[in-house]
Structures are given as C-alpha cells and as structure tokens.
Amino acid sequence: MSQSRPVEVAPGIYWVGGTFANQGLQCNPYLLIDDQEAVLIDPGSILDFEEVWGNVCSLISPDQIRYVILHHQDPDLCSSVPLFEQRGCRFQLVTHWRTKMLVRYYGVSSDFYIVNSHQNQLKLTSGRTLSFLPAPYLHFPGAIMTYDALTQTLFSSDLFGAFSPFWTLEAPEDYLEQMKSFHEHYMPSNEVIRPVMESLMGLPILLIAPQHGSLIRNDIRMYIKALRDLECGAFLHSVRKNLDISGGYLASTEAVLKRYASLYGQSEAQRVLLESGFRADPDLRILPVLEADHQMWDMVSERMFARKGVEWLMTAEPLVERLAYEYEIPLPEVYTAHLARSNSELQRLSEENKSLLAARDRLAQNLIGVEQSMTHSQLTGLYNFPFFQNYLNEEIGAITAKGLQTNPALIVLSLDQIERIKYRYGDKEVDQLFKNTALLLEATQEDYQVYFKLPGSLFACYIPHAAKARAVEVAEELRNAIASSRKFVETVTASIGVVSLQELQPEEQQPSVASNRFYEIAQERVRIAKNKGKNRVCSNSSPEDTPSKCDILLVEPEQTVADVISVVLENMQYNVQRATDGEIALEMAGRYQPELILSEVMLPKMDGFSLRQELLLRSDTKSIPVLYMSHLKTEESVRRAMDLGVIHYFRKPLMLAELRGVISNLASKGERL
C-alpha cells in the first residue's frame, strides 16, 4: 500500500509517515495535536524526512511542535531530528537518560526532557498528561513506550511491530504471524518481554500504534498475550513436544506455511504447495498424505527458498529452529546448506544443545563487550575517561554556546589510601577497592546523575541541573558513604572537589575551553582537600572568597553570659564570633572555619548534641574541637558528649579560671588554636 498523506488514527493523533524506505520494514511517525501545542513521536529517518515534513506542515505550523518523543536511539526513528532543527523547529527531546547519551551523536542541538527525572510523565499546557512506560532491553536498555490516557492510545515503539512487504496502515488478519516474525528477530528473550506484556494487561488500550508495522485496534489482549508467551531471541527455551501427539513434520510444515502466507499472501503459499506435490485447504491445513515425513518438510522449504531466496530463509530461521527443537526433528536441508548450520539435528542429546547455547551466549557477550569496551571501564562498569572527555566537551560546549542558561556541577573524588592499600595488599585489592567504590556510587545515584571512572584513583559525578549547595550536599553524602563503608579491606576515605559551571571566569566560558577548565578546577579542589588533611570536600579555591578570621565560635543563647565569656576570650587575644542557636552555629562553623567551638548544650532549634553530629558529617567542620557547657551536667550527658568526641564539659556557672586553663592547654598541645 502507498500511503503519502497524513491519517487521523485517533482524535487529535495523526500518522504522518512516508513510504520511501519501506522495503518490508515500515516506519511510523505520529503527531499528537493538543490545542496549539503538538508532540511529534518517533519522527523517523533522513530517508523519509521530506514526506514526514510535508505531512506535519499540512496539519500545523512547525513552530507548534513543543516536544519530540524518542522511544530509543535507532536511526530509523530519530536520525531526522537534526533536519527538523535545521528547518527552524525549537522543541525539547523527550527520552530516557540512557537514550540521550547516544542521541547526542546525531548532532542534535535541542534540550532534553529526561522522563525518568520527571516521574515518567509529561504534562502538556492543557493539563493533558502523557505517561512513559519502561520497556528495558526491548531492544535497548533505555527503551520506553508512551501512553495517552485521553485517547487510550499506546505508542509502543518497536513492540507490536512487524515485517511486511505489503504494508497497510491498519493491521490485516494475518498480522499476528508478521508480528511474531519481527519479535523473534529483534527481542532478546521471553524472560525480558513477558513482564512488560503482563504490565500492559491491566491498561485500558483502544489503539496500539507501533513504530514499525500496522495499527492494532481489535483483539488487543490477544496480541499482548501472543507476545507474552512468545519464545524469541538468541535463547529459544521452548518445551519439546511429543512427535506423535503434536503432528511433528506436518505441524511444523503448516506453521511455516502460515508464516510464509502472512508475508507473501495465500495464493503464493498455495503455489509453493502445488510445486512441492501437496495441497491444502483454504486455511492452509495440508490435505492428508500417506506419510508426512522429512521429505515433505524438505521439499516445501526448498520451494520457498527457490521462490523468495535467502531473505526468506533469514526471516523464517528463528521459527524453523524453534519448531525443529520442539518436535525433535532435523532442520530442513536448505537451512543447513545455505545458513551453514553445523547442527542439522536439534534432537540430539542435551549436551549438544548446551554447547549451541553456550556458543550463542559467548557471541552475544562478545558483541556486548565490544560496545561496552568503547565507553565503559572494564573494571568498574562506569563510563570511562575518553567517554567522560567527550561527554563533558559536548555538554559544556552546548551550554556555554547558549550563554549558561543552565548551571551543571561536577564532582571529582580521589580515594585517599590507594598507595597504602597497594603496598599492604597488592594490585588485586586496589582493583576490588575501585569496584566497591563504583557500587557505592551507583547505590546513591539519582536518575539525572552520571558517574565516571577516571584515571588512577579518580571518580567523577556530573549533575546536569543543580545549585552548587546541592552539589556540595551530594559530595558530602558520597564522602560519608565511603568513609563509613565496610566493603573495603580497611577504612577508606575520599578527598572531593566540587565546581559549578557559573564559577568560570568570562574568558573561561568560551565553548572551546570551558569543559577543560571546568575539569581542571575540580581537580585543583581535590588537591586542596588532600592538602587540608584528606577526607573532606573542597568547593572553593579562590583566596578572596575566604571568610574573615574566627578563632573561637561561641554558641550561647543568653546574651549576658555570652558577653562575659566573649570578654574573657578576647582578653586572651582570640577573635570571637557568636551564635544564639544551633542552626546559626552550624552555618557559621562552615563559613568561618573556627579553631574551636564553645557551645551551650541546651540550644534553640538544634541542641548541642545534634550540632556536634552535624559538624561531624561535614568534611570542613568534622575536625573542629568542641567544648560543652551547661547547668545540666549529668553522667548521661557527659557520656553522650564523650561519645561525640567533645573535649571538655563545663558546668555552669562557669569558673573562668577553668575556662582559661582548658583553652590554654589546648593551644599548647596544638589543638588547632
């Protein structure tokens, strides 16, 4: 069928595809129009761009396209995006974060809307909500589907797609067999597809709109169940059937014949049978023969090959292999000869079957390994340094070119004890340390964060949209997670540098240099953190930003008491800053970095015990000595203070001589003062 004009397939939803690149695999872009706003779904390839563009422009002005949904990264559905951008379209690319990583390599300039950072939903201006359903590894880790509750339409991406040399927009009666053939080739296994299909069973669906194949309106649950139960992919773990009960050669030949008819038509299938010396009824049930044996199986397969060539053999191969295995019959000779199959009899003992599966497994793993080795660290599984450099250059270059409309942050961390662990335990333990660190990072990872393994002891975390204060919080969480972990052979800490893009000087914000300078600043701050004693976060490397000096932070809510203590300390030549509650004290401790904190235990907003706990969690305040004072000095309160590392506990009213003596002793022992 030649379809060149847009077709309304549901209220406000249009098929806007072209047929230039059909060749048995039709691509289906869709346009959802909601008032003055439009969403383009899987816009297609560069081959049929002109037809798709013409169809879209016949329905709306292109500037109405606000979003483009990309269900995965294959070129047949999204390589045309740069062409839309070149025609002046301005939109957001709606996709999974894993898909974004690869879509960028098409040279797109649009911003991304990452669905898993928005609760897998997109709300349009009218309030209409599109939901995104995960379809992991079908056939890409970040694959998704889109569900429009208003029209009960499921945009299913590759799922429910089909091969068809005679494509029609609406699914024909024999579409089920075409669909099975497509999924047997492209989907990894029943174990992967089954849970996704089960999740669709309870969803109200009036229309399935796949990226390939035809629209499904009728018997939708039947199609879902068919894919739920389909054996597909490299591992066809189907149950063997008894030859006598199930019909064996006859049943297998009829099954292949029906698949052939679904692709090439009933009359073509009947012609194959006649040329093979057999006949069938209108439902393609082969009429009785004296003996349905391997000869019939071979002859029919040979005639199909003679008429349609290797393309048919490749299309039918998964089905034929599954049938041969189920019924414990040999493959037809034509498959053995032309597809170079070394195992012509799949009914052999289970050890031969295991060898075949193992070989396929090794092949699959090798293919995955090649892809992974290009972008991932083989040791940790995180993205590697070359990928980090390219990723940072692309991201920061795009942001600086637009005038820093967003402010990403970069966290670089260095494990502090690598040399000691290498000396004590050897290289294998260092490798294990890196692996366990990667596991810790992934355990704390939020959807929008991207982690990398850099050279040596370095790791990095890129946060696309975050205030610097939030990035520092993330860094502190990472530092605490590493320092408190029991995954390591001994205690391990990390020195961490944090930088936000807006910290770059104007001359450093040029797209050609910004990413390198961004990374350099983070590395500088890692070195500062190490020089300050390790196990800390450094987010500032500018001397002019250093706060004014503070020797002692006095935390006392009673002004009269605070005045007396301040005079005593200032007479001892100490610079004193004062806070009246725990929250203010925590903020001032981070800002002024005092040499000592003298704090009342009973404080507003945050008591002294909680204040000390918060100070210990922050790398820049954890080493500040703390003294307590209180009217309530009991064995329990003293025990709690000692457990928190508090140096001394004064009872109020203070003996000023005791206060002067304790502070003088601390100074003489080199305790920061």
N, C-alpha and C positions, 0 to 999 in steps of 0.2 A: 504493500500500500504506500502511496506517496502522499504525505501529509505536510503541507507547507504553510498553512495558516494557523493562527492560534485557536485553541478549542477550550471553551469553558467546561471544566470537568467537575466542578463543584461550585457553589455560589461564591463568586469572587476569586476563584482559583482557576488559572489557565495553564494548559500545556502550551509551551512556546518553543518547542524544539525544531530542529531541522533534520533532514534525512541524508545529507551529503555523505556522512561517514558511517552509514548503517552497516553494510557488509555482515549482517547476521547479529549484530550487537547494537541495538538502537539505544541512543542516549536521550533522556527525557528531562529537560529543564522545566521548572514550574515557576509561575509568577502569582503571588498572593497579593491582591489589592485590597487594602483596608482604608476606605475613605481616601484621603490624599496621600497616603503612605503605602509603599509597596515593599515586598520582600521577594527577592529572587532566590530560588532554591536550586542548587547544583547547576550553575549557568552553562556548563558544557565545555567543549574543547575549542581549539583555534580552528578546527576544520569546518565546523558548522556555525561559527560565530556570526557571520553576516546574516544568515537566516534567523538565528535567535535574536540578534539585534533588531532586525526588521520587525519581527513579531512583537517584541517588547514595545518598540516605538509606536506600533499600530494601536496599542492599548493605553499607554500612559506616556507622559513626558519622562525621559530618563532621570531627571533630577528628583523624581518622586521615589526612586529606589533608595531606601534608607539602610537596608540590611541585605547582605548576601550570605545565605547559609551554605556552608561547605561541610557535607557529611563525612568526608575523608579527603585525602590529598591526591587522589589519582588524576592524571592529566585529562582523562575523558570527561571529568565533571568540573574541573576548576582551572585548567590552563588558559581559559579565555578571560579570566579576571583582569589581567593587565590591559587587555584590549578594551574592556569596559572603562577602565580608568583613563586610558588614552582618549576616549570619546568624551571625557569630562564628567563621568559619574563620580559621585562622592558618597561613599557608604562605609559601613562597618562590616568586617568579615566575621561572621558568627560561626564558631567552630570550637573543637576541643583543643586543649593546650598542646597535646601531642601532635595534632594535625597542623597547628600553627607553625611548629618547628620546621616542617617540610614545605608548607605552602609559601613561606617567605622566599624560597629558592626559585619561585616563578617570577620574582622581581616585583611583587605587589608593593604598593605604597600606602594602602588603606590601613586604618587602625583595626585592631582585632577586638572582638567581643568574645571573651572566653566563657563558654557556657558553664563549665564546672566551677567558675568563680562567681556565678550568679544563680546558684541553686538550680541549675539546668532549666532555666526559664528565660524567656524574652517577652517583656510586656510592651505592646505597641502603644502609641499615643492614645488610641481609643479605649484602652484598657484590655483589649484582646490579648490573651496570653498563649504563646507557643511553648510547648514543653519538649525537652530533649531527652530521648531515651537512649541509654548506653547500649551499644552492640559490640562489646570488646572482642577483637580478633575476628570480626566478620566483615571484611577480612583484614582489618587494620586495628592495632591496639586502641586507637582513639576514635574508632567509628561510632557514629551516633545516628539516630533517626529523629524525625520531627513529628510531633502530634499536635494537630489543631483541633481543640475540643469543640470549637464553634461549629465546624462542619463535620467533625468526627473523621477527619482525613489523616491517614498515616503516610508520611513521606518516608519511605522505608530504605532509601539508599540502595545498596546492592542486594539487600534481602528482597525476596519475591521477584527478582529479575529473571530473565530468560534469554536463551539463544533462539532466534527465529529468522530464517532467510526471507520469510513472508510476513513482515511485521504489520500488526494492526494496533491501533491505539487502545481499543478495548480487548480484553483477554478473550481469545477464542475458546471453544470447547476443549481442545486438546492442549491448553496452555499448561496444565499440570505437569505433563511429561517434559515440555520445554523447560519449565522452571526447575524440575529435578536435575536435568542435564547441566544446567548452569551452576547449580549449587554443588553438585558432585565435583565440579572442577575447581571452584573458587573458595569454598568454605572448608575450614581445617578439619572439623570432626563433629560428630553428633554430640559429643560431650560439651562442645562450645556452643553449638546452635540451639540445643534443647532448652536450656534455662531462659534464653531470650524469647523463644517462642512461647514458653509457659507464661512469661510475664505479659505477653500480648493477649492471652486467652481471656482475661477479665476486662480488657479495654473495649469500650464501645467503638467499633470501627465500621463506617459505611463505605469507605473507599481506601484502598491501598494504592499508592502512587509510587512505584519503584523508579529508580534511576535508569535501569535497563528494562526492556520488555514492555509489558502492557498493563493497563489499569485493571485492577481486580475489584469488582463490585458484588459479585454473587458468591455464595458458599465460602465466605471469608474464613470461617472457622475450619473448613475442610483444608484450605491452603495452609493455614497455620499448623494444623495437626500434621499435614504431609511433611512440612519442613522439620517439625519437632521430632518426627520419627525417622527422618532420612539419614541413612549412612552415607557419609561424604568425606572428602578429603583424602589425605595420604593413608589414613588408617581406617579401613573398612571392616570394623569389628561386628560383622553381622553373624547371626547364628546359622549354622549349617542345617540344611533341611534334608529329610529323607527322600531319596530319588524316587522310590516307588510311589510314595504318598503324594508328593508335590508335582509330579509330572516330568521332572528332570529336563531333558533336551527340549521337549515340546513346550513346557512352560517358559524356559529360557528364550527359545526362538520367538515365541509370541510376545514376550516382554520387549525384546529388542525390536521386533517388527512394529510394535505400537510406538516406540520412541522414534523410529525412522519415519513413521507416518505423521507424527506430530510436527516433524521438521519439514517434510517434503510432500505431504499430502497422502490421502487414502489411495488414490489411483496409482501413484508411484509405488506404494508398498505392495499393492496387488500385482503390479507388473513384475516386481522382484520375485514374488512367489511363483508366478507363472513361468518365469525364466528358469526357476530352480526346480520346476516339476511338481509344484504343490499348489493347492488352492485354499482360500479362506472365505469365511462368511463376511458379511458387511462389518461385523465387529472385530475383524481380523483374528478370529479364532480359526486356527488351521484345521481343515476338514480331516477326518480320520485317515490315517495311513497305516500300512501294515506294521511298520516299526519306526517309531520316532527315535532315531539314534544320532550318533555323532555325525553321520553323513549329512543329515538334514541341517544340523547346526552349522557345519562347514559350508555347505552349498549356499545357504541363504546369506551367510556372512560374506562369502566370496562375491555373490551377485551385488550386494550392497556396496562393497568396495569397488567393483568394476564400474558401477554407475556413478558413484559420488567421490571416489578417491580417498586419499589419506585424511582429508578434512573430516570425513565421516568417521573413520577409524578413531581419530583423536577425540572426537565428540562423544562417541559411544564407549570408549575404553573403560571409564570408571564403572558404567553399568554392566558391561560384559564381564569384567573382572569380578564384580560382586556376585553376579549370577553364577559364574563358574565356581566361586568359592562356596556359595550357599548350597548348590546342588552337587558339589563334588564331581564336577565334570571338567574335562580339559578345555582350555581356551581354543577357539576356532583357529585352524592353521594359519589363516590370513593374518591374525593378530600376532601370532608367534613369528611369522616370517617378516612382516612389514614393520612391526614395532620392536623387533629384536628382544623379545621376551625369552629369557633363559629358562624360566619355569613354565613349561607348556601344560603341566598337570597340577592344578592347585589343590587336588585332593590328596597330595602326598602327606606324609607324617607331619605332626605338628612342629618338629624341629625345622623342617624346610620353611614352613610358614613363618616361624620366628626369625629365621635368617633373612627372609624377604623384608619383614617389618623392621628388623634392625638396620638393614641397608637403607631403607627409606628414611628411617629415623636419622641415620648419620648424614644422609644427603640434606634433609631438612635442617638439621643442626648446623651443617656446614654453610648453607645459604644464610641462615640467621647470623652465624658467626662472622661471615664476610661483611654483612651490613653493620653489625654491632661494632666490629673492629675499626670501622671508619669513623665512628662518632663516640664510642664509649671506651672507658678504661676497662681493660680485660680483668684487672684485679678487683675493682670495686663495683663495676657496673654503672657508675655515674658517667655523665658526659666528660669527654677527655679535654686536654688543653687545646689542641687545634680547633675542636668544635667550639670551645669557650671563646677563643680569639675571634673566630668568625662570627659567632653569635653576638658577642659584645660589640664588634665593629658594626654589624648590621643594625642592632637595636639602638645603640647610642648615636650612630650616624643618622638614622631616621629621625630620632627625637631632636637632635641638635639642628637638623635641617629645618625643622618646623618651629624652632625658637623655644625649646624647652617647655612645651605645653604640659608635659608630664615630668615627674621627678623620681626616677628609679633610684634604688640604693644597691650598693654592692658590699657584701660582707666577705672578707678573706680571713681565714683562720689557719694558724700554724700549730701543729702539735708540739708541745714543749720538750718532751722526754725522748725523742726519737733516737738521738745518739746514744743515750744511756741504755735504752732498751736493746738497740742493735748490739752494743758492746756486751751486755749481760746475756742476751738470749739468742742473738743471731738474726739474719735477714728474714727467716720464715716468720718469726714473731712480729717483726715490723710489718710484714705483709698482712698478717692477721689483724694487727692494730688498725691498719688502713681499712680493711674490710669491715671491722666492727664499728669504726667511726662512720663509714658510709651508712651502715644500718641505723645508727643513732640519728644521723641527719635525716634519713628518709622517714624515720618514725615521727619526727617533729615537723615534717614538710607539710605546708599548706598548699592548696591547689595552684596558686599563682607563683610559687617559689620554684626556682630552678637551681639544682645543685651540680657542681662540677668537681672533678678531681684534677688538681693542678700538679706541676712538678714537685718532687721532694715531699715535704710534709704538709703541703698546702692544699686546702679545700676552699671552695667559693660558693656563695649563695647570691643569686641575682633576684631582686624583688622589683617587679615592674612598676608598681604603684604603691609607695609607702612614704609617710612622713619620716624624717630622719629619726625622730624619737621612737617610732615604732620599730625601725630597723635596729636601733640600739637595744630595744627590748628583745627582739629576736636573737640578737647576738648574745645577750646575757643568758637567754634560755639555752642556747647551744653550749655556751661555756659551762653553765651549771650541769647540763645533761652529761657532758663529757667528764667533768671533774667528779661527779657522783656515780658514774657508771661502774659496774662490776664486771663488765665484759672484757676488761683488759688484764694483762698478766700482772700489772701493778698500777697504782694510781697514775692517771694521765691527765694533763691539763692542756688548755689551748690559749694562745695569745691571739687576739682578734682585732682586726682593723675594720672600721665602718666608714663609708663615704656616701654622700648623696650627690647626684649629678649637679644640682644647683650650686654646690660649693665651688665648682670650677670657675676660675677667673675668665673674664670675657674673651681674652686671647686664647684660652684653652678650650673654648666651646666650639671651635671650628670642627665640622664633621670629620675632617681628615686626621685630627689629632685627639679628639675628645675621648675616644674609647681607651687609647693607650694611657692618657693622663689619668683617667678615671681609675684604671687598674693600678697605676703607679702610686697614687695617693693611698689607696687601700693597703698596698704593700708597705709604704712608709709607716703607716699607723700600726701595722703588725710589728714592725721593728721597734717602734716606740713602746708598745705594750710589753715586748720582751725586755727592753732596757729598764722598764719601770718595775720589773720583778716577775714577769710572766703571769699566766692565769688571770688576765684582765682584758677588758675591752677598751680600745682607744678609738674615740670618734672625733678627735681634734688634734691637728698638727700645726696650728697657727699660733705663734707666740703671743700675738696681740689679743687673742681670744682668752688668754689665761686670766682667771678672775683675780681680784685683789687678795692680798695675803691674809690668812686667818690661821693663827697658831692654835687657838682653842675655841671650839664651838660650845657655848653654854646653853643648855636647854632647861629653862626654868620658867614656869607659868607665873610665879609670884614676883612682881616687879621689885619689891623691896629687897627680897632675898637675892634676886639677880643683880641688883645694884651693888650690894655689899660684896658678893663674890667677884664681880667684874673689877671692882677697885683693887681687891687683893691680887688678882691675876695680872692686871695692868701694872701694878707696882712691882711685879716680878718681871716686867718687861715683855709680857706676852700680848699679842694682838688678839682681841676677843670679839667674836660675833655672837649674837644672841638670837634664840628662837623660843617661842612660847608654847608650841605644841609639837607633837611627833611628826606630823606631815610636813610642816615647815622645816623642821630639823633635817628630815631626810633629803628634802630638796636642797637645803643649804650645804649639807655634807657633800653632795655630788658637785655643787657649784664651786665651793671654796676649798675643798680638799684639806680640812684642818689636820693639824698634827695630833690633836687629842679632842675627844668629846666628853664633856662632863654633863650628865643628864639626870634629872629627876626621874624616878620610876613612874610615878602617878602623873601622867600627862594627858591633856585633852586630845581627842581624835585618834591617837596612836600611842599606847603606853610604851615605856622604856624597853620592855622585853620585845615587843613587836618591832620597835625601831631597830634594835640590835639585829634581829633576824633579817630585816630588810637590808640593812647595811651589809650583812654577810653575803647576801645574794648578788651584790653588785661588785664587779671587779675593781672599780675605782674607789670603793669605800670599805671593802672587806677587811683591809689591814689597819684601819684607823683604831688606835687603842680607845677603849671606852671605860669611864668611871661612872658608877651609880651613886645616887644619894636619895634618901627617903626617910620620913618619920617611921615608916613601917619596915623595919629590918628584922626579918624572922629567919629561922633556919631554912624554911622552904624557899623564901625569896632569894637568900644568899646562894642556895644550891642551884636555883634556876640561873642566876647571874653567872656563877662559875661555869655552868654547862655551856653558856653562850660565850665564854672567853672574856668576860668582864674582869678587868684587872683588880679593881678595889671597890668596896661597897661602903660608903659613908652613912652614918646615922645622923639624922637631923635632930636638933640644931647642930650645925657643923662646928667642929673645933678647927678654927682657922689655921692653927699651927699644924694640925694633922693634914689639912689640905695642902699647905705649902710644902710640907715634908714629902708627901707622896708624889707630888708633881716634880719636886726637885730630884727625888730618887729616880723617877722615870727618865728624866732628862740626862742624869749621869750614867744611866745604863744604855743610853742610845735608843730609847723607845720613841723614835720619830721627833720628839721635842728637842 
